[in-house]
Structure formats: C-alpha cells, structure tokens
Amino acid sequence: MRRTTALTSSPWSLRRPGSLGGRPGRRARGAAQGPQVRGGQSRGGQSRRRGAWLATLAAACCLAWVLPASAAAQGAMLTPARSATPARGAARGVLAGPGAGNAGQAAPQIVPKPVSMITGHGHLTLTPRTRVVVPPGSRAALGVAADLAGYLRPATGYPLPVVTGRPRGGDLELVLGNPGTLGKNPGGEGYQLDVTPGALTLEATTPHGLYNGVQTIRQLLPPWSSSPVAQPGPWTMPAVRITDYPRYAYRGLMIDIARHYEPPSAVERLIGQAAAYKIDVLHLHLSDDQGFRIVINGFPRLTAIGGQGSVGTDGRTMDPGGYWTQAQYRAVVADAAAHFMTVVPEVDSPGHDNAIIMSEYGDTSNPLLNGHPQDINCSRYNPPHWDYSEDVGYSALCPGSQNTWTILSTIIRQLTAMSPGPYYDLGGDEVPPALLSQSQYASFINEEAPIVNGDGKTVMGWADIAGPGTRPPAGSVAEYWQPASGSSPGTVTATEAVRKGMKIVMAPADHTYLDQKYVAGQAGNVPPTLGLSWACPDGCDVSAAYGWDPGSLVTGVTDRDVIGVEGAIWGETVVNLSNVDYMVFPRLLALAEVAWSPDATRTPGSPAYRGFLTRLAAQGGRLMAGGVNFYPSKQVPWTLEAEAFPVTAGARGQVSGRVATLAAPGYAPGTVSAVIDWGDGTHTSGAVTGTPPTPTAVNGLYAVSGGHTYAHPGVYHAAVTMSAPGAAPVTARFTVVWRPPGR
Ligand code: TNX
C-alpha cells in the first residue's frame, strides 16, 4: 500500500518558484502528485517524476583532523611578459615535427590558473638525454620524480631516468625545500616552478606540492604529451616562472557507484584524469536505494543481494550491478593516495537505504543480528521491494532498531579501517518527515556520529545533518548541496551548519552537480540520454560551473568556514566511464579552478571568464590525446591542435598517407579542410578522416592524409594547414625526405 508524503513546512524546506519545496522535479514514489511535480526527466518513455521536499536535518560530531582551513590566496597573476608568437604561417596550436625550424610555442594555458606566472624568453626542449633529478637532500621526492618520468615516457619515448644527484643542463630537477614565495602554503601544496632554456627546477615543501607542480609541467608541454603511445614531438616548454598554491585544501570529486555500478578500473582511470587538474579528494558514494557496492564481512547479503542491480536505463527495469571486494577497495584507496588524493567513503543513512534494507530485512539467521531484522525497515513500504528507478525518499533505516546499529557500526568500522583519510561521510540527506520525524532523524544522526568518531574519523555529511536537534561537534563537515544562494530559505542548511561550528564543503547543485544536463540547443551533441535537470532546468554548462564564489555564495558563510569545493557525478543516467567522463569534463576543470585559484570576478563576460575559456580550450587536445571523453561545449572556443610526422618518400618520389594528427574538439571531419604545402611549390588538399562526434562522445583525433609525387630527390620542408569554421587555422610542419635507392 502506498502512503502519500506530506511536504514538510519546516524552515528547512527548500522552496523555489514553481515547486512546493525540496529538490524541484524530484518526487518520492507514491508521493502526492500535484503542482510539485514539474515535468520530470523523460527517457525511454518513462516518466521520472521525483520527490519534492527537503527533510528535516540533523548532524553529527567529530574528531579533529580537518584539512587546513582555506586561506584566501594572496598574490596577483602577473600578465605574461609576452604572448606566444606562432612561427611562420601558424596561427595557433603547436608546431611540431622535425623541420619545424622554429618550434613556435603557445603561451602557457594552465588550468587551474596559477597564482602567479611570468613568462620568459626561449624554451626548454626535452631530449633522449633528459633526466629527472632529485638532489641527495630531497630523497622523499623520488616517488614524484618517478611519477613525472612515468607521465612523459609513453608519448616522448625517452628513457627519462630518475636519478639522485646534481642536475646537468636540460635535466628536470625536483627539490624539497622552501622557495619562500608560497604564502601560507596551505597543506604544503604550493610549488615554485622555474623553466629556462637550460633547465627546469621544481621546488615545494612537500611531495604533494611537487606533485601539483608536476601536473603544471605536463600542461606546459604540447597536448600530445598525454598520449599513451610515442609521438613525434618536439617536446618544448616555454621559459616561465610559476608560483602557485591552492585557495582550498579540499578539492573533491564525488562519484556515485551505487546508482550505476562502476568497476574499480573505471574509478582508477577517473582518479588519474581528475588528479591532472589538482583534484585531491575522491568521495565514493558506495550505497543508495539501488545498490550496495562494497563487501562487508559478516553481512554477505549486503553485496549478494544489495549489489545485484543498477538503475534501469534504455527501457530496462534494472541494469547490471556489481560490487567491490575489500581488496579492490583498498587498491582504489592506494591508487588515489598515489595521486595524492584522499578517499572519503560514504554509506548514506538513514535515508537512501533500500539496498541495505532489501539485503538485511530477511537476514534472520545472521548471528550478528537478533533474529528479527525486519525492524530495520522504516521505509514507506513494508515489506520493502526493489525500485530500480530514479525515485528517492521512500526508504529509511529505523533509529530504534538495534539491528540498524549493528549493521551500520559494522559497515563504519570496516570502511574506516580501510580508509586512511580523515573523513567518513554518513550521508544524511533527504529523509522525508513522513518516514522519520524531525526528532527521530536528529537522534539518528546524533547516534551515528559518535560511532564515526569512535572509529577515528571526522563526520562528514550532506548539509541536512546540520538541522534542528542535531549536535555536531565543531569541525564536523557539512556538504552544502542546495541550489540556493544569498540568504534565500534554502541556504539555511549552510548557515545553521556554520552556527553549529561545522566546516563547509561547497557543492551547490546548480554549479557543481556534474550529472545535470548541459544547456540544450547550444550544440547538436548535448546528450539527450544523459543527465538529470532538477537543479538546472535550463541546463548547466561551463559558465555555471565557473561562475560562482564558494566564499560568498551564501550570506554569512565565508572562507573562514569553507574548506573546499566538490563536484558530484550522480549515477542514475551514466552507465559507464565514457558517460561519466562526458558529464564530468570539461565542467570539473571549472570547479578545479574555483577550488584552487585565487578568488576572481567570474561573471559571464568578465576577463577572468574569458581567460578561463581560452585556457580551457587548450585542454581539448590534451584530453583527446589522453583518451578522455568530454563534452565539446559550444561555450568554449576550442582550438585546433595539430602535430605532423616526418615522411620518407617512396623510391620514385611518391608520398601517400597520413602526414598529421589533428585535435578538433566538436568538429565533424567533413567540416575541417586541410591544405598541404609539399615544400616544392605544390599545394594539394588533404583528407581529414576519423570518428565524428556523437551526442555522448567527443570526436576522435583525426588523421590528415595526402598524396604527392616529387620530381627530384631531396629534403623538403612541408606544411599542412587545417581550418574549420570559427577556429583559427593551425599549421604543422614536417620534412619529407626522398633519397633514391643507392644514395
Ligand atoms: C541529489 S542532494 C542527490 C542524489 C541524486 C542527485 C541527482 C543529494 C545529497 N543527493 O541522491 O542522485 O540529486 O541529481
């Protein structure tokens, strides 16, 4: 039997125009259908109306290890001493290939924007003799030195040995020390990078700082340096001095592997992709109504039953499920740590728990339970049943059940033991008062928090946990998700959290929820099948992710309270890593900049926004070369990037085949034209071929091919120029060598 959910009238309700409250457009299954239902998501003909309320809230308390409080970054970005002067004939992009003559080097385009950058003259070129050198006093830097070499070896094909000792000319040196220029240097994450034509020196007070500098070095190199296979080069970096440190220590990405199972390998790829932009927290949403994803010893049913499915898509009732073993979880934690990323595990409670309830409701013979585990169920349905739709707000664990606490404390004990980071996230979002009253909810949070503390972790939860009746000790962390700003009613969760002495991670859904749809109508490749729209009825594009300030979004919540920013890729509609990447990138790069770079006026049309778009555009080729799927948003002035290959002509002077690779984000191959100057006074058009963009995948890198027959043996300086509507043309130079046989 279905009961209807009364919408709360508490001040904790979020109210937006056109909705009665809560998350607009979300409706609990069985909830009253009325004006609060705003044309929900529709996919495969299925209605996706969702619940609308914001439940009562509650909080928890915590231990003291907190990432260093944010510090407003000081120091201004210096305008580059000179901008790039592309070499002959090249409008933009990277010139490449032996014979380029002048290795024209674009101005550094770094995301997130460094605190200070001054470009110098000339460039440093990596060679097969380049080494990565750590001075004897900096041995703790050897791991990061190995990371740098590991990043650069595949594309360069150079050996890049990692050695302890004194650098020679052209080496890359990593030093642990204090350059004295890093301001407050929160968390030791700052670095100073000096590139001259003769050497590169990276200095930081900690390995994490060096690692951040390594990510910047990668962006100083041509985009092809991200390729997993050898590329022609040349591998030049502009002379530059960069002094850099983060605004916030917590720069997070949350992935929901509960709504759609993702294997550890997918999450590990995502870790590498996000770490490249200085993201340093991986929040794992491990459990929700549709799935429980981690083995818990003593409760095998949690995964055997709770892990069997995922949200149904494409007309299916249920998609395939899955779960991680504890060994796999530990491996992901270790992989994250290797990328200087902290894992925050989350098992949501007391709501979003249908998978736990479905698993344990019938676990009558489990010796850890009392034989009557049915009493954990405070959901709308009794007995409970599976619901693999996107519905929310119908499940709750009962605070009064001893079994509830046996199950949860076992989960918390095992997860915290496997997670070296400071936080455990107990969830706490969206529990309708029809399931648990305000005081039941508060007592639930007040009971769970000490369990988390007792296992040595600081409590983190959605900001709902700051609600009436909760008692979070100072230092607990509230993640603010409401799409509300200023002093509108929805912001009460953040202000109340601050009043209770909590720290804030900013994740306002209309800026940071990476599962929200992009702006429809902006490009033919906005995916109709991916994403929800409750927080972004008109879509949220790069501008939404970039155009806000965590330290002033909510009146009364400032950088004294805010420890960071998090993007969240919720899993209802994303079924694999390719889908995840398409929603995460490029918006995560905007969030990375908001979290790392000094505060700026980031409104549309502002110099900061224009500068960001230019720097973001330069990431397109880099993401493509690294095999990262992304949405080629029309807001971004994507640049064409090309690299050419040296060519050897056949015995009779004939050339036929690929001469260059082109990154042209969002462009279909037919829209790109290529002209090849063969260097003997002849021009022909080139063929541009490859995989075009689709509504869920960026296009592939294109091959540019051509054919020609030379009249005389010799060495020719050729060039290929590629053009596409709205983009500056790009020229890549290459040599063609024709040596007739016997010479
Ligand atoms: C909100 S707000 C959620 C998730 C959904 C997501 C979909 C909050 C803490 N939770 O349960 O998956 O919206 O956009």
Residues whose N, C-alpha, C, O or C-beta is under 5 A from the ligand:
A	BS01	TNX	D429 W462 W481 D515 L532 W570
